[in-house]
């Protein structure tokens, strides 16, 4: 059996009207060629810890065109595979003036797509979507898919990942079944992206990504106490360096436009390398990752893109935290200033993608704000210790648990919605994941922009049924009045506005889609369903939909 020189990819990443970025991992140092529309683009691989990668930057493309492409390594074509059951991979450049259409979601585990895997983790919604697109059905292609965190699970590993770990170290030694180094991250990404259906989809559909906690570890940067506990272990430094270094290679590099990439310090080393030999950036990348962890201001993982009359802001809500008790913030001062500079009107729709929901169900928001207050000492030291244990035990670390940041962003959003930062958009929509259930909520307003929160989680990692009941109780019902009462008892200020549910919650695996339409912002959620025992060919089923129409003067929320 011949081993392909292509390990992973090709993955279509950043695409605009005239350029496209395509990422690959190869088996050895190589020259990588992309052929499309009668042109060739050639680049050399770069090395990281014995792995080999290339990001091919295609330029001079025609806007609004769809062009098949082929990939060659050292002159031999490796993609598409002539024996593949899937259509040719395409480069679809953006068409000026075309309304944005995108997919989004978070939380996807990498287990086999067989009966046991589907029984424990549900049908992979992304894979069901891929099969639908490959069939050439009535589903229109989106302009991109945004993966909003937990693309891989470094701390909750599958049997397949644990088998790989056992092959190279004693799994009874720390960190046990969790990931330890770059080699293990590389294998985890391979498990996540090598399924033929998903691999084909990602070779054509442009993708944007941002991390959440499980890309590194559960509760990543939840508090200073958590961080100190991790740093006291023998393995954390290796984990965080490997996690951020691999994130830069596998996820972040492709988020950037060619101009933004040209300003990246690691990419500059790669781009400036003039020799025929492959450049190894392992040491530089590890040093960069270490610095990014210790000094978050040194690098920004967030990014912003405009699609005609729609702006998409993708916010890092994990690495950019300030955990100093007196200055505790979900976004440090530099990150908040960056966000502030991009939160303005003049767009029909303003989309803010952040892995953690900005607007949790109000009951849970109150509980988190109360927990932050007592963990910071509002009820004394014994209660503070208990509050910290509770915070980590049940993941009370969303925007509501960082009240200073929540209030500051809420003020920005209100100013944009009231037209104080330029013409008010029709809609300001937060797009999020993380919580393992999906819903839509809306701020109660009678004028200006409609402010909504749309959550799609998980793509493939559903909550156990018992946990679903707990989540519903914590988020809805009596949680709102009880949460408000305890929050006020800890002298937590009320939110500057109220919000309530429009749709949901629903708990199955889902992939959400969004479309800018004449009637407003259309949102819908789809899940994969297996008919009979055909586990490998799930069909796509609509779960729910909502259209957020422009508000008429005096119209109430909802």
Residue pairs with C-beta under 8 A, 6 or more apart in sequence:
3 27
4 27
4 78
5 26
5 27
5 28
5 30
5 73
5 74
5 76
5 78
6 24
6 25
6 26
6 27
6 71
6 73
6 78
6 79
7 24
7 25
7 26
7 27
7 51
7 52
7 190
8 24
8 25
8 189
8 190
8 193
8 194
8 199
9 22
9 23
9 24
9 25
9 193
9 199
9 202
9 203
10 22
10 23
10 24
10 34
10 71
10 79
10 89
10 203
11 22
11 23
11 24
11 193
11 202
11 203
11 207
11 254
12 20
12 21
12 22
12 89
12 91
12 202
12 203
12 204
12 205
12 206
12 207
13 21
13 22
13 23
13 55
13 206
13 207
13 208
13 253
13 254
13 255
14 20
14 21
14 206
14 208
14 254
14 255
14 256
14 257
14 258
15 21
15 91
15 92
15 93
15 94
15 143
15 144
15 206
16 93
16 94
16 257
17 61
17 63
17 64
17 93
17 94
17 95
17 96
18 59
18 60
18 61
18 62
18 63
18 93
19 57
19 58
19 59
19 60
19 61
19 93
19 257
19 258
20 57
20 58
20 61
20 91
20 93
20 206
21 55
21 56
21 57
21 58
21 254
21 258
21 261
22 34
22 55
22 56
22 58
22 69
22 71
22 91
23 53
23 54
23 55
23 56
23 253
23 254
24 32
24 53
24 54
24 55
24 56
24 71
25 51
25 52
25 53
25 186
25 190
26 32
26 45
26 52
26 53
26 54
26 73
27 52
28 52
29 44
29 45
29 47
29 52
29 277
29 278
30 44
30 45
30 52
30 54
30 73
30 74
31 42
31 43
31 44
31 45
31 73
31 74
31 75
32 42
32 43
32 44
32 45
32 54
32 56
32 71
32 72
32 73
33 40
33 41
33 42
33 71
33 72
33 73
33 75
34 40
34 41
34 42
34 56
34 58
34 69
34 70
34 71
35 69
35 70
35 71
35 72
36 58
36 67
36 68
36 69
36 70
36 91
37 61
37 62
37 65
37 67
39 60
41 56
41 57
41 58
41 59
42 56
43 54
43 55
43 56
43 57
44 54
44 273
44 276
44 278
44 279
45 52
45 53
45 54
45 278
46 52
46 53
46 54
46 270
46 273
46 278
46 279
46 280
46 281
47 53
47 278
47 279
47 280
47 281
47 282
48 182
48 245
48 249
48 280
48 281
48 282
48 285
49 181
49 182
49 183
49 186
49 282
50 183
51 182
51 186
52 278
53 249
55 253
55 254
55 261
57 258
57 261
58 91
59 258
61 67
61 91
61 93
62 93
63 93
63 94
63 95
63 96
64 93
64 94
64 95
64 96
64 98
65 91
65 92
65 93
66 90
66 91
66 92
67 90
67 91
68 88
68 89
68 90
68 91
69 89
69 90
69 91
70 77
70 79
70 80
71 77
71 78
71 79
72 78
79 89
79 203
80 86
80 88
80 89
84 196
84 200
85 134
85 196
86 134
86 196
86 197
86 200
87 134
87 136
87 200
89 200
89 203
89 204
90 204
92 141
92 143
92 204
92 206
94 143
94 307
96 308
97 308
98 143
98 308
99 308
99 309
99 310
99 515
99 516
99 517
100 143
100 307
100 308
100 310
100 312
100 349
100 514
100 515
100 516
101 140
101 141
101 142
101 143
101 513
101 514
101 515
101 516
102 142
102 143
102 144
102 145
102 146
102 312
102 513
102 514
102 515
103 129
103 142
103 144
103 145
103 146
103 205
103 511
103 512
103 513
103 514
104 145
104 146
104 147
104 148
104 353
104 431
104 433
104 456
104 511
104 512
104 513
104 514
105 125
105 126
105 145
105 147
105 148
105 433
105 456
105 457
105 458
105 459
105 510
105 511
105 512
106 147
106 148
106 149
106 150
106 212
106 355
106 432
106 433
106 434
106 456
106 457
106 458
106 459
107 149
107 150
107 212
107 214
107 433
107 434
107 436
107 457
107 458
107 459
107 460
107 461
108 124
108 126
108 147
108 150
108 151
108 192
108 458
108 459
108 460
108 461
109 121
109 153
109 156
109 158
109 458
109 460
109 461
110 152
110 153
110 158
110 160
110 161
110 188
110 191
110 192
111 117
111 120
111 121
111 158
111 159
111 160
112 160
113 123
113 124
113 127
113 195
113 535
113 536
114 535
114 536
115 533
115 535
118 530
118 535
121 460
121 461
121 462
122 460
122 461
122 462
122 508
122 509
122 528
123 460
123 509
123 527
123 528
123 529
123 530
123 538
124 195
124 198
124 459
124 460
124 509
124 528
124 538
125 459
125 460
125 509
125 510
125 511
125 526
125 527
125 528
126 198
126 201
126 459
126 460
126 511
127 195
127 197
127 198
127 528
127 538
128 511
128 526
128 527
128 528
128 529
128 538
128 539
128 540
129 139
129 201
129 511
129 526
129 528
129 540
130 197
130 198
130 200
130 201
131 197
131 537
131 538
131 539
131 540
132 139
132 539
132 540
133 139
133 141
133 201
133 204
133 205
134 197
134 200
134 201
139 540
141 204
141 205
142 205
142 513
143 206
143 307
144 205
144 206
144 207
144 208
145 205
145 206
145 207
145 208
146 207
146 208
146 209
146 210
146 312
146 314
146 353
146 431
147 207
147 208
147 209
147 210
147 251
148 210
148 212
148 353
148 354
148 355
148 431
148 432
148 433
148 434
148 456
148 457
149 210
149 211
149 212
149 213
149 214
149 215
149 355
149 356
149 433
149 434
150 211
150 212
150 213
150 214
150 215
150 355
150 433
150 434
150 458
150 461
151 192
151 209
151 211
151 215
151 251
152 185
152 188
152 189
152 192
152 214
152 215
153 188
153 214
153 461
154 178
154 179
154 185
154 188
154 214
154 215
154 216
154 217
154 239
154 243
155 178
155 179
155 214
155 217
155 218
156 214
156 218
157 165
157 177
157 178
157 179
157 188
158 191
160 191
161 179
161 184
161 187
161 188
161 191
162 171
162 177
164 184
164 187
165 171
165 177
165 179
165 180
165 184
168 183
168 184
169 180
171 177
174 233
174 234
174 235
175 233
175 235
175 239
178 217
178 239
179 185
179 188
179 239
179 242
179 243
180 235
180 238
180 239
180 242
181 238
181 239
181 242
182 242
182 245
182 246
184 242
185 242
185 243
185 246
185 250
186 246
189 246
189 250
193 199
193 202
207 254
208 255
208 303
208 305
208 312
208 314
208 353
209 251
209 252
209 254
209 255
210 251
210 255
210 301
210 302
210 314
210 315
210 316
210 353
210 354
210 355
211 247
211 251
211 301
211 316
211 318
211 319
211 355
212 220
212 317
212 318
212 355
212 356
212 433
212 434
213 219
213 220
213 221
213 222
213 318
215 243
215 247
216 239
216 240
216 243
216 244
216 318
217 230
217 239
217 243
218 395
219 226
219 392
219 395
219 397
220 318
221 227
221 318
221 319
221 321
221 323
222 391
222 392
222 395
222 397
223 323
223 375
223 388
223 391
223 392
223 397
224 323
224 324
224 325
224 328
225 388
226 392
227 323
230 236
230 240
231 237
237 290
240 289
240 290
240 293
241 286
241 289
241 290
241 293
242 289
243 289
244 289
244 292
244 293
244 319
245 285
245 286
245 288
245 289
248 266
248 285
248 288
248 289
249 285
252 301
253 261
253 264
253 267
255 303
255 314
256 264
256 267
256 303
257 305
260 303
261 267
262 268
262 271
265 288
266 281
266 284
266 285
266 288
269 279
269 281
269 284
270 279
270 281
273 279
288 299
291 298
291 299
292 298
292 299
292 319
293 319
296 319
296 320
296 321
296 322
296 332
296 335
297 332
297 334
300 316
300 320
300 334
300 335
300 338
301 316
301 319
301 320
302 313
302 314
302 315
302 316
302 320
302 335
302 338
302 339
303 314
304 311
304 312
304 313
304 314
304 342
305 311
305 312
305 314
306 312
306 347
309 347
309 348
309 349
309 516
310 347
310 348
310 349
310 350
310 351
310 516
311 342
311 347
311 349
311 350
311 351
312 351
312 353
313 339
313 342
313 343
313 350
313 351
313 352
313 353
314 353
314 354
315 331
315 335
315 339
315 352
315 353
315 354
316 331
316 335
317 330
317 331
317 354
317 355
317 356
317 399
318 355
320 330
320 331
320 332
320 334
320 335
321 329
321 330
321 331
321 332
321 402
322 328
322 329
322 331
322 332
322 333
325 376
328 372
328 376
328 402
328 404
329 336
329 402
329 404
329 405
330 356
330 399
330 402
330 405
330 406
331 339
331 405
331 409
336 405
336 408
336 409
339 409
339 412
340 412
343 350
343 352
343 412
343 413
343 416
343 421
344 416
344 421
344 422
345 416
345 419
345 421
345 422
345 423
345 424
345 425
346 422
346 423
347 425
348 425
348 426
348 427
348 516
349 425
349 426
349 427
349 428
349 429
349 516
349 521
350 416
350 425
350 427
350 428
350 429
350 449
351 429
351 431
351 514
352 358
352 428
352 429
352 430
352 431
353 430
353 431
353 432
354 399
354 430
354 431
354 432
355 432
355 433
355 434
356 398
356 399
356 432
356 434
357 398
357 399
357 430
357 432
357 433
357 434
357 435
357 453
357 455
358 399
358 406
358 409
358 430
358 432
358 453
359 365
359 399
359 430
359 441
359 443
359 453
359 499
360 368
360 398
360 399
360 400
360 435
360 475
361 439
361 441
361 475
361 476
361 479
361 480
361 501
361 505
362 480
362 483
362 484
362 495
362 498
362 499
362 500
363 474
363 475
363 476
363 477
363 478
363 479
363 480
363 481
363 482
363 483
364 398
364 400
364 474
364 475
364 479
364 483
365 398
365 399
365 400
365 483
365 495
366 400
366 479
366 480
366 483
366 484
366 486
366 487
366 492
367 396
367 400
367 474
367 479
367 483
367 486
367 487
368 396
368 397
368 398
368 400
368 401
369 400
369 401
369 403
369 406
369 487
369 492
370 483
370 486
370 487
370 489
370 490
370 492
371 387
371 390
371 391
371 396
371 401
372 391
372 396
372 400
372 401
372 402
372 403
372 492
373 403
373 487
373 490
373 491
373 492
374 383
374 384
374 386
374 387
374 490
375 384
375 387
375 388
375 391
376 384
377 383
377 384
378 490
378 491
379 387
379 490
390 396
391 397
391 401
398 434
399 405
399 406
399 409
400 406
403 492
403 493
406 495
407 493
407 495
407 496
410 495
410 496
410 497
411 496
412 421
413 428
413 451
414 496
414 497
415 421
416 422
416 424
416 425
416 428
416 449
417 424
417 425
417 428
417 445
417 448
417 449
417 451
418 424
418 447
418 448
418 449
419 448
424 448
424 449
425 449
426 449
426 450
426 520
426 521
426 548
426 550
426 551
427 449
427 450
427 451
427 452
427 520
427 521
427 548
427 550
428 449
428 450
428 451
428 452
429 451
429 452
429 453
429 454
429 514
429 521
429 548
430 452
430 453
430 454
431 454
431 455
431 456
431 512
431 514
432 453
432 454
432 455
432 456
432 457
433 455
433 456
433 457
433 458
434 455
434 457
435 455
435 457
435 471
436 457
436 458
436 461
436 462
436 463
436 467
436 471
436 507
437 455
437 457
437 463
437 468
437 471
437 504
437 505
437 506
437 507
438 455
438 456
438 457
438 504
438 505
438 506
438 507
438 510
438 512
438 525
438 543
439 453
439 455
439 501
439 503
439 504
439 505
439 506
440 452
440 453
440 454
440 455
440 501
440 502
440 503
440 504
440 523
440 546
441 452
441 453
441 499
441 500
441 501
441 502
442 450
442 451
442 452
442 453
442 499
442 500
442 502
442 548
442 557
442 558
443 450
443 451
443 452
443 497
443 498
443 499
443 557
444 497
444 498
444 499
444 500
444 556
444 557
444 558
445 451
445 497
445 551
445 557
446 554
446 555
446 556
446 557
447 551
447 553
447 554
448 551
449 551
450 548
450 550
450 551
450 557
451 497
451 499
452 502
452 521
452 548
453 499
454 512
454 514
454 523
455 504
456 510
456 511
456 512
456 525
457 510
458 509
458 510
459 509
459 510
459 511
460 509
461 509
462 507
462 508
462 509
463 471
463 507
468 507
471 505
471 507
472 505
473 479
475 505
476 501
476 505
484 494
488 494
499 557
500 557
500 558
502 546
502 558
503 544
503 546
504 544
506 525
506 543
506 544
508 527
508 543
509 527
509 528
510 525
510 526
510 527
510 543
511 525
511 526
511 527
512 523
512 524
512 525
512 526
513 523
513 524
513 525
513 526
514 521
514 522
514 523
515 521
515 522
516 522
517 547
519 547
519 549
520 547
520 548
520 549
520 550
521 547
521 548
522 545
522 546
522 547
522 548
523 545
523 546
523 547
523 548
524 542
524 543
524 544
524 545
524 546
525 542
525 543
525 544
525 545
526 540
526 541
526 542
526 543
527 540
527 541
527 543
528 538
528 539
528 540
528 541
529 538
529 539
529 540
529 541
530 538
531 538
531 539
